[in-house]
């Protein structure tokens, strides 16, 4: 259930951001197809799906370690860096905004700031949801008469 909800969240983020970018860049709107903007955004945000699964496993495993929170934080920082690199690669290769005036690497300058902030917000959201997940209750062992 959590995975399906998170996938819905990622798809919603990518579609909303695609629409907002398309709306915001009115000066080049006639040169860009909305469909390509939405596909580009889905490509940028879909790696969060396996990242969610990996982070869930790391949180589960790190509960047994003394420095578990440190391992989780290190993975989160690494994940934001990897997602930033993915965003940079995909945008500089497949962005519909490549070679447009005022854009560089297929994006406008403000894109990088918002994507990184959204990455940190998603990590905070994931950690909060995964740590708040109800723990499986262990039933008390029956008392045996000796």
N, CA, C and O atoms as a GROMACS GRO file, in nm:
protein
  584
    1UNK      N    1   0.082  -0.120   0.000
    1UNK     CA    2   0.000   0.000   0.000
    1UNK      C    3   0.087   0.126   0.000
    1UNK      O    4   0.058   0.222  -0.071
    2UNK      N    5   0.196   0.125   0.082
    2UNK     CA    6   0.284   0.242   0.088
    2UNK      C    7   0.350   0.267  -0.046
    2UNK      O    8   0.365   0.382  -0.088
    3UNK      N    9   0.389   0.158  -0.113
    3UNK     CA   10   0.459   0.173  -0.242
    3UNK      C   11   0.365   0.232  -0.346
    3UNK      O   12   0.405   0.320  -0.423
    4UNK      N   13   0.242   0.185  -0.348
    4UNK     CA   14   0.145   0.239  -0.445
    4UNK      C   15   0.117   0.386  -0.417
    4UNK      O   16   0.109   0.467  -0.510
    5UNK      N   17   0.102   0.422  -0.292
    5UNK     CA   18   0.078   0.562  -0.256
    5UNK      C   19   0.197   0.649  -0.294
    5UNK      O   20   0.180   0.761  -0.343
    6UNK      N   21   0.318   0.598  -0.271
    6UNK     CA   22   0.437   0.676  -0.307
    6UNK      C   23   0.450   0.691  -0.457
    6UNK      O   24   0.487   0.798  -0.505
    7UNK      N   25   0.420   0.586  -0.532
    7UNK     CA   26   0.423   0.595  -0.678
    7UNK      C   27   0.323   0.699  -0.726
    7UNK      O   28   0.353   0.776  -0.818
    8UNK      N   29   0.206   0.702  -0.666
    8UNK     CA   30   0.106   0.804  -0.700
    8UNK      C   31   0.160   0.944  -0.668
    8UNK      O   32   0.139   1.037  -0.746
    9UNK      N   33   0.229   0.958  -0.554
    9UNK     CA   34   0.287   1.087  -0.516
    9UNK      C   35   0.391   1.132  -0.618
    9UNK      O   36   0.392   1.249  -0.657
   10UNK      N   37   0.479   1.042  -0.660
   10UNK     CA   38   0.584   1.077  -0.756
   10UNK      C   39   0.523   1.116  -0.891
   10UNK      O   40   0.566   1.213  -0.953
   11UNK      N   41   0.426   1.040  -0.936
   11UNK     CA   42   0.361   1.073  -1.064
   11UNK      C   43   0.290   1.207  -1.054
   11UNK      O   44   0.293   1.287  -1.148
   12UNK      N   45   0.225   1.233  -0.941
   12UNK     CA   46   0.158   1.362  -0.922
   12UNK      C   47   0.258   1.477  -0.923
   12UNK      O   48   0.234   1.580  -0.986
   13UNK      N   49   0.370   1.460  -0.852
   13UNK     CA   50   0.473   1.565  -0.850
   13UNK      C   51   0.523   1.592  -0.990
   13UNK      O   52   0.533   1.708  -1.031
   14UNK      N   53   0.553   1.487  -1.066
   14UNK     CA   54   0.608   1.509  -1.200
   14UNK      C   55   0.507   1.574  -1.292
   14UNK      O   56   0.544   1.661  -1.371
   15UNK      N   57   0.380   1.536  -1.285
   15UNK     CA   58   0.280   1.598  -1.372
   15UNK      C   59   0.253   1.743  -1.333
   15UNK      O   60   0.241   1.830  -1.420
   16UNK      N   61   0.245   1.769  -1.204
   16UNK     CA   62   0.221   1.907  -1.159
   16UNK      C   63   0.339   1.996  -1.197
   16UNK      O   64   0.319   2.107  -1.246
   17UNK      N   65   0.461   1.948  -1.174
   17UNK     CA   66   0.578   2.029  -1.210
   17UNK      C   67   0.586   2.049  -1.361
   17UNK      O   68   0.622   2.158  -1.407
   18UNK      N   69   0.554   1.946  -1.437
   18UNK     CA   70   0.553   1.961  -1.583
   18UNK      C   71   0.455   2.067  -1.628
   18UNK      O   72   0.487   2.150  -1.714
   19UNK      N   73   0.336   2.066  -1.570
   19UNK     CA   74   0.235   2.167  -1.606
   19UNK      C   75   0.280   2.306  -1.563
   19UNK      O   76   0.263   2.403  -1.638
   20UNK      N   77   0.336   2.317  -1.443
   20UNK     CA   78   0.382   2.448  -1.394
   20UNK      C   79   0.497   2.502  -1.478
   20UNK      O   80   0.501   2.622  -1.508
   21UNK      N   81   0.590   2.415  -1.517
   21UNK     CA   82   0.701   2.460  -1.601
   21UNK      C   83   0.648   2.506  -1.736
   21UNK      O   84   0.688   2.610  -1.788
   22UNK      N   85   0.560   2.427  -1.792
   22UNK     CA   86   0.503   2.463  -1.923
   22UNK      C   87   0.429   2.596  -1.915
   22UNK      O   88   0.440   2.679  -2.005
   23UNK      N   89   0.354   2.616  -1.807
   23UNK     CA   90   0.280   2.741  -1.789
   23UNK      C   91   0.376   2.858  -1.763
   23UNK      O   92   0.356   2.967  -1.816
   24UNK      N   93   0.480   2.835  -1.681
   24UNK     CA   94   0.573   2.941  -1.642
   24UNK      C   95   0.653   2.993  -1.761
   24UNK      O   96   0.679   3.113  -1.771
   25UNK      N   97   0.692   2.904  -1.850
   25UNK     CA   98   0.776   2.943  -1.964
   25UNK      C   99   0.688   2.979  -2.084
   25UNK      O  100   0.695   2.915  -2.189
   26UNK      N  101   0.607   3.081  -2.067
   26UNK     CA  102   0.511   3.122  -2.170
   26UNK      C  103   0.579   3.173  -2.297
   26UNK      O  104   0.523   3.162  -2.406
   27UNK      N  105   0.698   3.226  -2.284
   27UNK     CA  106   0.766   3.283  -2.402
   27UNK      C  107   0.806   3.177  -2.504
   27UNK      O  108   0.818   3.206  -2.623
   28UNK      N  109   0.828   3.054  -2.458
   28UNK     CA  110   0.868   2.947  -2.550
   28UNK      C  111   0.760   2.839  -2.562
   28UNK      O  112   0.785   2.732  -2.618
   29UNK      N  113   0.643   2.866  -2.510
   29UNK     CA  114   0.538   2.765  -2.506
   29UNK      C  115   0.499   2.715  -2.645
   29UNK      O  116   0.467   2.598  -2.662
   30UNK      N  117   0.503   2.802  -2.745
   30UNK     CA  118   0.463   2.762  -2.880
   30UNK      C  119   0.568   2.671  -2.945
   30UNK      O  120   0.537   2.601  -3.042
   31UNK      N  121   0.690   2.671  -2.892
   31UNK     CA  122   0.796   2.587  -2.947
   31UNK      C  123   0.803   2.449  -2.880
   31UNK      O  124   0.867   2.358  -2.932
   32UNK      N  125   0.738   2.435  -2.766
   32UNK     CA  126   0.749   2.313  -2.686
   32UNK      C  127   0.613   2.244  -2.679
   32UNK      O  128   0.510   2.310  -2.666
   33UNK      N  129   0.614   2.113  -2.689
   33UNK     CA  130   0.493   2.033  -2.676
   33UNK      C  131   0.475   1.992  -2.530
   33UNK      O  132   0.570   1.944  -2.467
   34UNK      N  133   0.356   2.012  -2.475
   34UNK     CA  134   0.329   1.979  -2.335
   34UNK      C  135   0.356   1.832  -2.307
   34UNK      O  136   0.406   1.798  -2.200
   35UNK      N  137   0.324   1.744  -2.400
   35UNK     CA  138   0.346   1.601  -2.382
   35UNK      C  139   0.494   1.571  -2.353
   35UNK      O  140   0.524   1.490  -2.265
   36UNK      N  141   0.584   1.635  -2.426
   36UNK     CA  142   0.727   1.612  -2.404
   36UNK      C  143   0.774   1.663  -2.270
   36UNK      O  144   0.862   1.605  -2.207
   37UNK      N  145   0.715   1.772  -2.225
   37UNK     CA  146   0.750   1.826  -2.093
   37UNK      C  147   0.707   1.727  -1.985
   37UNK      O  148   0.781   1.702  -1.890
   38UNK      N  149   0.587   1.671  -1.998
   38UNK     CA  150   0.537   1.576  -1.899
   38UNK      C  151   0.619   1.446  -1.899
   38UNK      O  152   0.649   1.392  -1.792
   39UNK      N  153   0.655   1.396  -2.016
   39UNK     CA  154   0.737   1.274  -2.024
   39UNK      C  155   0.875   1.300  -1.964
   39UNK      O  156   0.929   1.215  -1.892
   40UNK      N  157   0.932   1.415  -1.993
   40UNK     CA  158   1.062   1.453  -1.936
   40UNK      C  159   1.055   1.454  -1.783
   40UNK      O  160   1.146   1.404  -1.716
   41UNK      N  161   0.950   1.512  -1.728
   41UNK     CA  162   0.935   1.516  -1.583
   41UNK      C  163   0.915   1.377  -1.522
   41UNK      O  164   0.970   1.346  -1.417
   42UNK      N  165   0.838   1.294  -1.588
   42UNK     CA  166   0.823   1.156  -1.540
   42UNK      C  167   0.959   1.085  -1.538
   42UNK      O  168   0.990   1.012  -1.444
   43UNK      N  169   1.038   1.106  -1.642
   43UNK     CA  170   1.171   1.046  -1.647
   43UNK      C  171   1.261   1.095  -1.535
   43UNK      O  172   1.344   1.020  -1.484
   44UNK      N  173   1.245   1.221  -1.498
   44UNK     CA  174   1.328   1.277  -1.390
   44UNK      C  175   1.288   1.219  -1.255
   44UNK      O  176   1.375   1.187  -1.174
   45UNK      N  177   1.160   1.205  -1.230
   45UNK     CA  178   1.114   1.169  -1.096
   45UNK      C  179   1.092   1.021  -1.073
   45UNK      O  180   1.084   0.980  -0.957
   46UNK      N  181   1.083   0.939  -1.176
   46UNK     CA  182   1.055   0.796  -1.157
   46UNK      C  183   1.166   0.721  -1.082
   46UNK      O  184   1.136   0.620  -1.019
   47UNK      N  185   1.294   0.763  -1.087
   47UNK     CA  186   1.394   0.692  -1.005
   47UNK      C  187   1.367   0.698  -0.855
   47UNK      O  188   1.428   0.623  -0.779
   48UNK      N  189   1.279   0.785  -0.812
   48UNK     CA  190   1.245   0.789  -0.671
   48UNK      C  191   1.174   0.661  -0.627
   48UNK      O  192   1.177   0.626  -0.509
   49UNK      N  193   1.110   0.592  -0.719
   49UNK     CA  194   1.039   0.469  -0.683
   49UNK      C  195   1.134   0.364  -0.627
   49UNK      O  196   1.110   0.314  -0.517
   50UNK      N  197   1.243   0.327  -0.698
   50UNK     CA  198   1.336   0.231  -0.636
   50UNK      C  199   1.408   0.292  -0.515
   50UNK      O  200   1.444   0.220  -0.422
   51UNK      N  201   1.430   0.424  -0.516
   51UNK     CA  202   1.493   0.489  -0.401
   51UNK      C  203   1.410   0.474  -0.276
   51UNK      O  204   1.464   0.459  -0.166
   52UNK      N  205   1.279   0.480  -0.291
   52UNK     CA  206   1.186   0.462  -0.179
   52UNK      C  207   1.200   0.321  -0.121
   52UNK      O  208   1.204   0.303   0.001
   53UNK      N  209   1.208   0.222  -0.208
   53UNK     CA  210   1.221   0.085  -0.162
   53UNK      C  211   1.355   0.063  -0.092
   53UNK      O  212   1.361  -0.003   0.012
   54UNK      N  213   1.461   0.118  -0.148
   54UNK     CA  214   1.594   0.102  -0.088
   54UNK      C  215   1.599   0.173   0.047
   54UNK      O  216   1.652   0.118   0.144
   55UNK      N  217   1.545   0.293   0.054
   55UNK     CA  218   1.545   0.367   0.180
   55UNK      C  219   1.465   0.294   0.287
   55UNK      O  220   1.503   0.294   0.404
   56UNK      N  221   1.354   0.233   0.248
   56UNK     CA  222   1.276   0.155   0.343
   56UNK      C  223   1.357   0.040   0.401
   56UNK      O  224   1.350   0.013   0.521
   57UNK      N  225   1.432  -0.028   0.317
   57UNK     CA  226   1.516  -0.138   0.365
   57UNK      C  227   1.628  -0.087   0.455
   57UNK      O  228   1.660  -0.149   0.557
   58UNK      N  229   1.687   0.025   0.418
   58UNK     CA  230   1.795   0.082   0.500
   58UNK      C  231   1.743   0.121   0.637
   58UNK      O  232   1.809   0.097   0.738
   59UNK      N  233   1.626   0.180   0.642
   59UNK     CA  234   1.568   0.219   0.771
   59UNK      C  235   1.539   0.096   0.857
   59UNK      O  236   1.566   0.096   0.977
   60UNK      N  237   1.486  -0.009   0.795
   60UNK     CA  238   1.458  -0.132   0.869
   60UNK      C  239   1.586  -0.193   0.925
   60UNK      O  240   1.591  -0.233   1.042
   61UNK      N  241   1.689  -0.200   0.842
   61UNK     CA  242   1.815  -0.262   0.884
   61UNK      C  243   1.890  -0.175   0.985
   61UNK      O  244   1.956  -0.227   1.074
   62UNK      N  245   1.878  -0.042   0.971
   62UNK     CA  246   1.956   0.047   1.057
   62UNK      C  247   1.899   0.058   1.198
   62UNK      O  248   1.964   0.115   1.285
   63UNK      N  249   1.779   0.006   1.221
   63UNK     CA  250   1.723   0.009   1.356
   63UNK      C  251   1.806  -0.075   1.453
   63UNK      O  252   1.803  -0.052   1.573
   64UNK      N  253   1.878  -0.171   1.400
   64UNK     CA  254   1.958  -0.260   1.483
   64UNK      C  255   2.099  -0.207   1.508
   64UNK      O  256   2.171  -0.262   1.591
   65UNK      N  257   2.139  -0.102   1.437
   65UNK     CA  258   2.274  -0.048   1.450
   65UNK      C  259   2.276   0.068   1.549
   65UNK      O  260   2.177   0.138   1.568
   66UNK      N  261   2.391   0.085   1.611
   66UNK     CA  262   2.407   0.198   1.702
   66UNK      C  263   2.407   0.329   1.626
   66UNK      O  264   2.355   0.430   1.673
   67UNK      N  265   2.467   0.328   1.505
   67UNK     CA  266   2.476   0.448   1.423
   67UNK      C  267   2.378   0.440   1.305
   67UNK      O  268   2.408   0.489   1.196
   68UNK      N  269   2.264   0.381   1.326
   68UNK     CA  270   2.166   0.362   1.220
   68UNK      C  271   2.117   0.491   1.159
   68UNK      O  272   2.098   0.499   1.037
   69UNK      N  273   2.095   0.592   1.240
   69UNK     CA  274   2.045   0.719   1.188
   69UNK      C  275   2.152   0.785   1.101
   69UNK      O  276   2.120   0.851   1.002
   70UNK      N  277   2.279   0.767   1.138
   70UNK     CA  278   2.389   0.822   1.058
   70UNK      C  279   2.396   0.754   0.921
   70UNK      O  280   2.420   0.820   0.820
   71UNK      N  281   2.375   0.623   0.918
   71UNK     CA  282   2.374   0.550   0.791
   71UNK      C  283   2.259   0.599   0.704
   71UNK      O  284   2.275   0.619   0.584
   72UNK      N  285   2.143   0.619   0.765
   72UNK     CA  286   2.026   0.668   0.691
   72UNK      C  287   2.050   0.806   0.634
   72UNK      O  288   2.018   0.832   0.518
   73UNK      N  289   2.107   0.895   0.713
   73UNK     CA  290   2.134   1.032   0.667
   73UNK      C  291   2.237   1.030   0.553
   73UNK      O  292   2.222   1.103   0.455
   74UNK      N  293   2.340   0.949   0.567
   74UNK     CA  294   2.441   0.939   0.460
   74UNK      C  295   2.380   0.889   0.330
   74UNK      O  296   2.409   0.941   0.223
   75UNK      N  297   2.293   0.787   0.339
   75UNK     CA  298   2.227   0.738   0.219
   75UNK      C  299   2.138   0.847   0.158
   75UNK      O  300   2.134   0.861   0.036
   76UNK      N  301   2.069   0.922   0.241
   76UNK     CA  302   1.980   1.028   0.191
   76UNK      C  303   2.060   1.135   0.115
   76UNK      O  304   2.018   1.179   0.008
   77UNK      N  305   2.172   1.176   0.170
   77UNK     CA  306   2.256   1.275   0.102
   77UNK      C  307   2.310   1.218  -0.028
   77UNK      O  308   2.313   1.287  -0.130
   78UNK      N  309   2.352   1.093  -0.025
   78UNK     CA  310   2.398   1.027  -0.147
   78UNK      C  311   2.285   1.018  -0.250
   78UNK      O  312   2.308   1.041  -0.369
   79UNK      N  313   2.166   0.986  -0.204
   79UNK     CA  314   2.052   0.974  -0.296
   79UNK      C  315   2.018   1.108  -0.361
   79UNK      O  316   1.990   1.112  -0.481
   80UNK      N  317   2.021   1.216  -0.285
   80UNK     CA  318   1.995   1.348  -0.343
   80UNK      C  319   2.101   1.380  -0.448
   80UNK      O  320   2.069   1.433  -0.554
   81UNK      N  321   2.227   1.349  -0.420
   81UNK     CA  322   2.334   1.370  -0.518
   81UNK      C  323   2.314   1.288  -0.644
   81UNK      O  324   2.333   1.338  -0.754
   82UNK      N  325   2.276   1.161  -0.627
   82UNK     CA  326   2.252   1.075  -0.743
   82UNK      C  327   2.132   1.124  -0.825
   82UNK      O  328   2.136   1.122  -0.948
   83UNK      N  329   2.028   1.166  -0.755
   83UNK     CA  330   1.911   1.216  -0.828
   83UNK      C  331   1.943   1.346  -0.900
   83UNK      O  332   1.895   1.369  -1.011
   84UNK      N  333   2.025   1.430  -0.839
   84UNK     CA  334   2.069   1.553  -0.903
   84UNK      C  335   2.149   1.521  -1.030
   84UNK      O  336   2.132   1.585  -1.133
   85UNK      N  337   2.238   1.421  -1.019
   85UNK     CA  338   2.316   1.381  -1.136
   85UNK      C  339   2.226   1.324  -1.245
   85UNK      O  340   2.246   1.352  -1.363
   86UNK      N  341   2.126   1.245  -1.207
   86UNK     CA  342   2.030   1.190  -1.304
   86UNK      C  343   1.954   1.303  -1.371
   86UNK      O  344   1.936   1.303  -1.493
   87UNK      N  345   1.909   1.399  -1.292
   87UNK     CA  346   1.836   1.514  -1.345
   87UNK      C  347   1.923   1.591  -1.444
   87UNK      O  348   1.877   1.630  -1.551
   88UNK      N  349   2.049   1.612  -1.407
   88UNK     CA  350   2.141   1.684  -1.494
   88UNK      C  351   2.163   1.608  -1.625
   88UNK      O  352   2.158   1.667  -1.733
   89UNK      N  353   2.187   1.477  -1.614
   89UNK     CA  354   2.210   1.395  -1.734
   89UNK      C  355   2.087   1.394  -1.825
   89UNK      O  356   2.098   1.418  -1.945
   90UNK      N  357   1.970   1.366  -1.768
   90UNK     CA  358   1.849   1.356  -1.849
   90UNK      C  359   1.814   1.490  -1.911
   90UNK      O  360   1.773   1.496  -2.027
   91UNK      N  361   1.830   1.597  -1.836
   91UNK     CA  362   1.796   1.729  -1.888
   91UNK      C  363   1.893   1.775  -1.996
   91UNK      O  364   1.852   1.835  -2.095
   92UNK      N  365   2.021   1.746  -1.977
   92UNK     CA  366   2.117   1.789  -2.078
   92UNK      C  367   2.114   1.701  -2.202
   92UNK      O  368   2.178   1.734  -2.303
   93UNK      N  369   2.042   1.590  -2.197
   93UNK     CA  370   2.033   1.501  -2.311
   93UNK      C  371   1.895   1.505  -2.378
   93UNK      O  372   1.886   1.510  -2.500
   94UNK      N  373   1.788   1.502  -2.297
   94UNK     CA  374   1.654   1.484  -2.352
   94UNK      C  375   1.555   1.594  -2.320
   94UNK      O  376   1.437   1.581  -2.354
   95UNK      N  377   1.597   1.701  -2.258
   95UNK     CA  378   1.503   1.807  -2.220
   95UNK      C  379   1.440   1.874  -2.341
   95UNK      O  380   1.509   1.901  -2.440
   96UNK      N  381   1.310   1.903  -2.334
   96UNK     CA  382   1.248   1.977  -2.444
   96UNK      C  383   1.296   2.123  -2.449
   96UNK      O  384   1.270   2.193  -2.547
   97UNK      N  385   1.365   2.168  -2.344
   97UNK     CA  386   1.412   2.306  -2.339
   97UNK      C  387   1.558   2.320  -2.384
   97UNK      O  388   1.618   2.426  -2.368
   98UNK      N  389   1.616   2.214  -2.440
   98UNK     CA  390   1.754   2.220  -2.488
   98UNK      C  391   1.767   2.328  -2.596
   98UNK      O  392   1.680   2.341  -2.682
   99UNK      N  393   1.874   2.402  -2.592
   99UNK     CA  394   1.909   2.502  -2.693
   99UNK      C  395   1.810   2.616  -2.706
   99UNK      O  396   1.806   2.684  -2.809
  100UNK      N  397   1.730   2.640  -2.604
  100UNK     CA  398   1.641   2.756  -2.605
  100UNK      C  399   1.711   2.873  -2.537
  100UNK      O  400   1.794   2.851  -2.449
  101UNK      N  401   1.680   2.994  -2.576
  101UNK     CA  402   1.746   3.110  -2.514
  101UNK      C  403   1.718   3.114  -2.363
  101UNK      O  404   1.604   3.097  -2.319
  102UNK      N  405   1.821   3.137  -2.287
  102UNK     CA  406   1.807   3.148  -2.142
  102UNK      C  407   1.816   3.015  -2.069
  102UNK      O  408   1.820   3.012  -1.946
  103UNK      N  409   1.818   2.906  -2.143
  103UNK     CA  410   1.831   2.776  -2.077
  103UNK      C  411   1.972   2.723  -2.096
  103UNK      O  412   2.040   2.752  -2.195
  104UNK      N  413   2.012   2.646  -2.001
  104UNK     CA  414   2.144   2.585  -2.009
  104UNK      C  415   2.132   2.442  -1.960
  104UNK      O  416   2.067   2.418  -1.858
  105UNK      N  417   2.190   2.349  -2.027
  105UNK     CA  418   2.178   2.207  -1.996
  105UNK      C  419   2.034   2.160  -2.003
  105UNK      O  420   1.996   2.064  -1.935
  106UNK      N  421   1.952   2.227  -2.083
  106UNK     CA  422   1.814   2.186  -2.100
  106UNK      C  423   1.720   2.233  -1.991
  106UNK      O  424   1.605   2.190  -1.986
  107UNK      N  425   1.768   2.321  -1.904
  107UNK     CA  426   1.683   2.372  -1.796
  107UNK      C  427   1.711   2.520  -1.776
  107UNK      O  428   1.811   2.574  -1.822
  108UNK      N  429   1.620   2.584  -1.707
  108UNK     CA  430   1.642   2.720  -1.662
  108UNK      C  431   1.702   2.714  -1.522
  108UNK      O  432   1.686   2.614  -1.452
  109UNK      N  433   1.769   2.818  -1.481
  109UNK     CA  434   1.845   2.815  -1.356
  109UNK      C  435   1.763   2.777  -1.235
  109UNK      O  436   1.812   2.705  -1.147
  110UNK      N  437   1.641   2.823  -1.227
  110UNK     CA  438   1.561   2.799  -1.106
  110UNK      C  439   1.521   2.652  -1.092
  110UNK      O  440   1.481   2.610  -0.984
  111UNK      N  441   1.529   2.572  -1.199
  111UNK     CA  442   1.491   2.431  -1.191
  111UNK      C  443   1.574   2.357  -1.087
  111UNK      O  444   1.519   2.282  -1.006
  112UNK      N  445   1.706   2.377  -1.089
  112UNK     CA  446   1.794   2.303  -0.999
  112UNK      C  447   1.761   2.328  -0.853
  112UNK      O  448   1.764   2.236  -0.771
  113UNK      N  449   1.728   2.452  -0.820
  113UNK     CA  450   1.696   2.486  -0.680
  113UNK      C  451   1.570   2.414  -0.636
  113UNK      O  452   1.567   2.352  -0.530
  114UNK      N  453   1.466   2.421  -0.717
  114UNK     CA  454   1.339   2.360  -0.678
  114UNK      C  455   1.349   2.208  -0.671
  114UNK      O  456   1.291   2.146  -0.582
  115UNK      N  457   1.422   2.147  -0.765
  115UNK     CA  458   1.433   2.001  -0.764
  115UNK      C  459   1.506   1.954  -0.639
  115UNK      O  460   1.466   1.855  -0.578
  116UNK      N  461   1.612   2.022  -0.601
  116UNK     CA  462   1.687   1.982  -0.483
  116UNK      C  463   1.602   2.000  -0.357
  116UNK      O  464   1.606   1.915  -0.268
  117UNK      N  465   1.527   2.109  -0.348
  117UNK     CA  466   1.438   2.128  -0.232
  117UNK      C  467   1.330   2.020  -0.227
  117UNK      O  468   1.297   1.972  -0.119
  118UNK      N  469   1.277   1.984  -0.341
  118UNK     CA  470   1.176   1.878  -0.344
  118UNK      C  471   1.238   1.744  -0.304
  118UNK      O  472   1.174   1.665  -0.236
  119UNK      N  473   1.362   1.720  -0.346
  119UNK     CA  474   1.431   1.597  -0.303
  119UNK      C  475   1.442   1.590  -0.151
  119UNK      O  476   1.410   1.487  -0.092
  120UNK      N  477   1.486   1.696  -0.089
  120UNK     CA  478   1.497   1.695   0.057
  120UNK      C  479   1.361   1.681   0.125
  120UNK      O  480   1.350   1.613   0.226
  121UNK      N  481   1.259   1.744   0.069
  121UNK     CA  482   1.124   1.729   0.125
  121UNK      C  483   1.075   1.586   0.112
  121UNK      O  484   1.012   1.534   0.204
  122UNK      N  485   1.103   1.522  -0.001
  122UNK     CA  486   1.062   1.382  -0.019
  122UNK      C  487   1.135   1.290   0.079
  122UNK      O  488   1.076   1.197   0.133
  123UNK      N  489   1.262   1.315   0.101
  123UNK     CA  490   1.337   1.232   0.196
  123UNK      C  491   1.279   1.248   0.336
  123UNK      O  492   1.261   1.150   0.408
  124UNK      N  493   1.250   1.370   0.374
  124UNK     CA  494   1.192   1.394   0.506
  124UNK      C  495   1.057   1.322   0.517
  124UNK      O  496   1.028   1.259   0.618
  125UNK      N  497   0.976   1.332   0.414
  125UNK     CA  498   0.845   1.268   0.411
  125UNK      C  499   0.859   1.115   0.421
  125UNK      O  500   0.787   1.051   0.497
  126UNK      N  501   0.952   1.058   0.346
  126UNK     CA  502   0.970   0.913   0.345
  126UNK      C  503   1.016   0.864   0.482
  126UNK      O  504   0.961   0.768   0.536
  127UNK      N  505   1.116   0.930   0.537
  127UNK     CA  506   1.168   0.887   0.667
  127UNK      C  507   1.059   0.897   0.773
  127UNK      O  508   1.045   0.807   0.856
  128UNK      N  509   0.983   1.004   0.770
  128UNK     CA  510   0.875   1.022   0.866
  128UNK      C  511   0.771   0.911   0.852
  128UNK      O  512   0.728   0.854   0.952
  129UNK      N  513   0.731   0.880   0.730
  129UNK     CA  514   0.629   0.777   0.707
  129UNK      C  515   0.681   0.638   0.741
  129UNK      O  516   0.609   0.558   0.802
  130UNK      N  517   0.804   0.608   0.704
  130UNK     CA  518   0.856   0.474   0.730
  130UNK      C  519   0.884   0.452   0.879
  130UNK      O  520   0.865   0.341   0.930
  131UNK      N  521   0.929   0.554   0.948
  131UNK     CA  522   0.955   0.537   1.091
  131UNK      C  523   0.826   0.536   1.171
  131UNK      O  524   0.820   0.476   1.279
  132UNK      N  525   0.722   0.601   1.120
  132UNK     CA  526   0.593   0.603   1.189
  132UNK      C  527   0.508   0.482   1.156
  132UNK      O  528   0.398   0.468   1.209
  133UNK      N  529   0.557   0.395   1.070
  133UNK     CA  530   0.481   0.275   1.034
  133UNK      C  531   0.458   0.190   1.158
  133UNK      O  532   0.549   0.173   1.239
  134UNK      N  533   0.338   0.138   1.172
  134UNK     CA  534   0.311   0.058   1.293
  134UNK      C  535   0.398  -0.067   1.296
  134UNK      O  536   0.414  -0.136   1.195
  135UNK      N  537   0.452  -0.094   1.411
  135UNK     CA  538   0.534  -0.212   1.427
  135UNK      C  539   0.444  -0.333   1.448
  135UNK      O  540   0.335  -0.323   1.504
  136UNK      N  541   0.492  -0.446   1.402
  136UNK     CA  542   0.415  -0.569   1.420
  136UNK      C  543   0.416  -0.604   1.568
  136UNK      O  544   0.520  -0.613   1.631
  137UNK      N  545   0.298  -0.622   1.619
  137UNK     CA  546   0.288  -0.657   1.760
  137UNK      C  547   0.318  -0.804   1.779
  137UNK      O  548   0.268  -0.890   1.706
  138UNK      N  549   0.398  -0.830   1.877
  138UNK     CA  550   0.426  -0.968   1.909
  138UNK      C  551   0.328  -1.013   2.016
  138UNK      O  552   0.313  -0.949   2.120
  139UNK      N  553   0.263  -1.122   1.989
  139UNK     CA  554   0.169  -1.175   2.086
  139UNK      C  555   0.248  -1.235   2.202
  139UNK      O  556   0.352  -1.297   2.184
  140UNK      N  557   0.195  -1.215   2.323
  140UNK     CA  558   0.267  -1.273   2.437
  140UNK      C  559   0.263  -1.425   2.429
  140UNK      O  560   0.165  -1.486   2.386
  141UNK      N  561   0.372  -1.484   2.470
  141UNK     CA  562   0.383  -1.628   2.470
  141UNK      C  563   0.290  -1.684   2.579
  141UNK      O  564   0.283  -1.630   2.689
  142UNK      N  565   0.222  -1.791   2.548
  142UNK     CA  566   0.134  -1.849   2.650
  142UNK      C  567   0.216  -1.908   2.766
  142UNK      O  568   0.327  -1.959   2.747
  143UNK      N  569   0.161  -1.899   2.881
  143UNK     CA  570   0.228  -1.956   3.000
  143UNK      C  571   0.205  -2.105   3.002
  143UNK      O  572   0.092  -2.154   2.991
  144UNK      N  573   0.310  -2.174   3.016
  144UNK     CA  574   0.301  -2.320   3.023
  144UNK      C  575   0.315  -2.364   3.169
  144UNK      O  576   0.400  -2.315   3.244
  145UNK      N  577   0.234  -2.455   3.202
  145UNK     CA  578   0.245  -2.512   3.338
  145UNK      C  579   0.358  -2.613   3.337
  145UNK      O  580   0.369  -2.698   3.249
  146UNK      N  581   0.439  -2.602   3.436
  146UNK     CA  582   0.550  -2.696   3.444
  146UNK      C  583   0.511  -2.814   3.531
  146UNK      O  584   0.591  -2.905   3.550
   0.00000   0.00000   0.00000
